[in-house]
């Protein structure tokens, strides 16, 4: 949804902790996995549970929920505690229980919980205000092109519209970067790969920056003006959403791969691979050509990601236009904890192309 004051926001509604069946345990695992892509967690309590137990410490007796809060604190994730159904507080005894429970939650989070009645729509604005307050400071200041270009600079976008390009529209990173360049008051010029030379000839001066698809890095690099800087949409996303230096260091590990190495290629999208697919076809072919031999490759897409990376020698990840920064950094941290180098499509292609 569009949340005024922030912009587009994705809410992930997870399962609760009441289900103790085998399926319930799988749901709980999914709840913990959701933390990896979470910027802010909203932890909702049903006041009826408090009234049933008559124990303000019942949260600490719900081990999974307590572990969830402790993990959020360990990973320095912002979270908001919310108590719902306050319209049911109709006796002095319930009021005392509620106050004691609020004190327990404050001990866990150092902040008073938000009290709401969803039925009466009371207190809901306080949730929105708290979400805006808890947004990380750099969340609204993120930039794709950072200091690579400024007002009045000419930026050339070389965008191949091949079989992988969606029919009748541009992909999300292209749209986002065009919008950012327009906001910066840059002059944006776009062309397909085969029209790059013609487009350069029509410009009075070489463009300050060229942004292209990583798959055509070599062609664009070989044909660009010497004074024009070059990057790709994938590299800009890597720098915007993750730790760029870690991706660069990871690319250097490609030269150290052997015939026994195992590569994990991770794609954020869940589209069906096409005949010219970059993750399943082009990058494996580039690896074989660069190394002179084939390596074992495992492919995952969407939210699927190997929890056990012990047998993986290198991870090559897509630009992650469908993931937020928190999720990308979480995957980088998981790789680092497993001592597995991780790089990005664009940076890996640049490395193998000698750029």
N, C-alpha and C positions, 0 to 999 in steps of 0.2 A: 504494500500500500504506500501511498504518498503521505508522509508525515510532515506536516507544516513545521518548518524550522530545521529539518534535516534533509528531506528529499525522499527518494525511494528507499523503502525499508522492507526486508523480508522477515516475516515472523515464522518461527519453526515451532509447531505445537507438538510437544513430545508426550509420550505415555507417562502415566503416573507410576507409583511404586506399590500400589495395593495388590496387584496381581502376583501371586506367589507361585503360579504354575510355571512349567518349562517355557511356555510361550512368553509369559510375563518376564522371565529372566532375559529373554532375547530382546524384549522391548526396552528393558532397563539398559542393556548394552547400547542400544540405538540412542537412548537419551544421553549417555555419556559421550558417544561419538559426536553428537550434535554440538558439544562444547567446543570442538575443534574449529567450528566456523562461527562461533558466537562472539559478538562484541559486547553484548549486554544480556545477562540472564534475568528473566522475570520468574521468581520463585513464588508460586501461588499456593496459599494455604486455605483450606476449607474450615471455617470456624466450627462446623458441626463435628469435625474430628476431635477438636479440642473439648467440646462439650461431652462427647461420648467417653473420652478417656479421663476427663477431669484432671489432666496432668499437663501443666504448662511446659514440662520438659519433654513432651512426647516427640518433639523433633529429634532429640538425641537418641530416642528409642527406635527411630526409623533409620536404621543404619545406612541404607542406600542414599536417602536424602541428605543425611549428615555428611556422607562421603562426597556427595555432589557439591555441597557448599564448601567443604574443605578443599576440594580440587579447584574450584573456582578461585578460592583465596590463594592457593599455591601457585596457580598460573596467572595471578594478578588480573583476573577477569572482573569487570564490573558486574554487580548483580543487585537486584532490587527485590526486597521481600514484600509480599502483598498478602493481606488477610481479607478474604471475601466473605460475604453474607453477614456483614455487621448489623443488618436489619433484624437478625435473630437475637441480638443482645437485648433481652427484654426483662432481665431480672438483675438484682444486685450481685447475686452469686456469679452469673455469667460475666458481668462487668469486671468483677475481681479476677476471674480466670483470664479474661481477655488482656487485662493490664499486666498480669504476671507473664502471659505468653509474649506480649510485646517486649517486656524486659528481657526475656530469653533470646528473642530474635535480635535485640539491640546488642546483646553480649556477643552474638555471632558476627554481626555486620558493622557494629559501631554506629548504626543509624536506626532511627525508629522506622518500623514497617509502615507501609501505606495501608490505610483501612478503607475498604470500598464495599459498596453494595451493588453488584452488577444488576440485580433485579430492579433496584430503584435508580440505577445510574448515578450513584453518589460516589464522589472521589475519583472518578475516571480521569478527569483532567489532570489530577496530581500525578498519575502514572505517566502521561505524556510529558509533563514538565520534568519529571525525574529522568526519563529516558534522554531527553535533550541535555539535561545537566550532566548525565553520565557518559555522553558520547566522548570518545578520546579526543584530545585537543587537536590532533593533526588530521582527524577524520574528514573535516570539511575543507582542508587545505591541500589535499592530495592533488598532485599534478603529474600528468604523463610526461610532458616535454620539459618540465622544470626550467632550467636556465639555458636550454639548447637554442631557444629562439625568443625574439621579443617583437614589439610592435614594429610594423612595416617590413619585417623580414619576409622573404618569399620562401614558402615551404612547398616542396613538390612531393606529392603522394603517388607512388607507383604501385598500382593495385591490379594484379592479374585477375581477370574475371573468367576463371577456368571452370572445370566441372565441379570443383568443390565450392565455388561461390554460390550463395543462395540466389534463387531466381528472383529477379526484380527488386533486390534490395542489397544494401551493404551490411557487412558483419558488424557486430557491436563495437569492437575496438576502433574500427575505422570511423564510425559515427561519433564516438566519444572524443577521439582525437581531433577530428574536423571541428567539432563544437568548441573544444578548448582553444584551438588555433584561432578561430573566429573571435572568441572572447578576448584573446591576446592582441587582436587587431593585426594579425598576420595576413599576408596574401596567400591564399591556398590554391594551388594548382594540382589537378588530378589527371592521371592518364593510366592506360593499361601498359603492360611491359613492352609490347610491340610498338607503342607510340612514344616511348621515352625519348629517343633521339630527336624525333620531330618536335616534341614539346620543348626540349632544351634549346633547340634552334629558334623557337619563337620567343624565348625570353631574352630581354635586353642584357641581363646579368645572370650569372649562375645562381641557383637557389642557395640560401644559407644552409638549409637542411633538406635532406631527402629521407623520407620514411617509406619503406617498402614491405612487401611480404618476405619473410625469411627464405622462402623457397626459391626466390629469384635473386638472392643476395649476390651471387657470383656475377650474374649478368649486369646488375645495376652497378656493382662495385667497379667492374671493368669498363663501364661506359659513362661513369659520372665525372663531372668536372673535379679537378684535384682539390679545389678550394671548398667544395660542398661536403658538409658532414653527412654521414650515413648511419642510419639505424633502422630497426624494423618494429612493426607493431608488437611482435612477441617480446622483443627486448624491452620496449617501453613498458609493457605490462609487467614484465619480470621486475623491473626497477620500481614500479609503482606499488606492486603488491607484495614483493618479497625482499630478501636480502640479496642485492645484485652481486656483491662480491662473492658470496657463497656459490652463486650460480656460475660465476666466472671461474672460480677455483675448481668447481665440479667438472667444467668442460675440459680442463687440463688433464683430467684423469682418463679421457678417451684414449690418449696415446699409450696408456699403461695397460689397456685391456689385453687379454690373452684369449686363446681359443676356448678356454674353460670358463670365461667370464659370463655372468648372467646380468642382463640389462632389464630394468623395469621401465617401460614407456607408459607414462600416465597421461591420459586425455581427460580434461574436465567435462567436455561435451559427451552426450550419450547418443550422438547420431550414428547411423549405420555407416561403417567404413565404405568409401567409394574406391574405384579402381586406382585413383591417383592420390589416395589418402596419405597425408604427410606422416602420421604416426605409425600406421601399419605397413606402409609401402616405401615412401621416400626416405625417411630417416634410416630404416634398416638397410636400404640400398646404399645410402651414403656411408654408413658405418662399414659395410662390407668393402666398399671401394677404398675408403680411407685406411682401413686396417689391413686389407689384403686377405681377409678370411672372415668367415661368418661367426657370429657369437649367438648365444642363446638369448632370446628375447621373450619377455612376458608382457602382455598388454592388459591394462586396466582402464576403465573409463568411469565417468560420473563420480559418485561418492565412494566407489570401490577403491580400496588401497590396501596393500599388503600390511597386515599388522606385524608380521614377522619378516624382517628385512635381512635376516642373518645370512642368507645365501645370495643376496643381491650385491653386485659390485659397483653399479652405477644406476642412478635414476635420471631419466630425461623427461622433464615435465613440460606440458604445453604452456601457452601464455596465460591460461586460467582466466579467460574473460568471464566465465560463468561462476568463478569463485570470488569471495571477498579476500581482502588482505590477511585477515585473521586466519583463514583456512590455509592459505598458501604458507604463511609463516609456521603454522602448526605442522604442516607436512615437512617443511625444512627442518624444524626442530626434531621431529621424529627421526628423520634421516640422520641428523647429526648425532643423536643419542645412540643410534645403531652403527655409527662410524661409517656410514654409506655416503659417498659424494653424490651431490644432486645438481643437475644443471637444467637449462631451459632450451626449448626447441631452437629459438633464434640464436642463442649464444653458442649452442652446440654446432649449428649449421655454419655460423661465422667461423668458428674454430676449425672445423673440417674443411672450410673453403680457403683457409689461409688468410682470413681478414682479421 
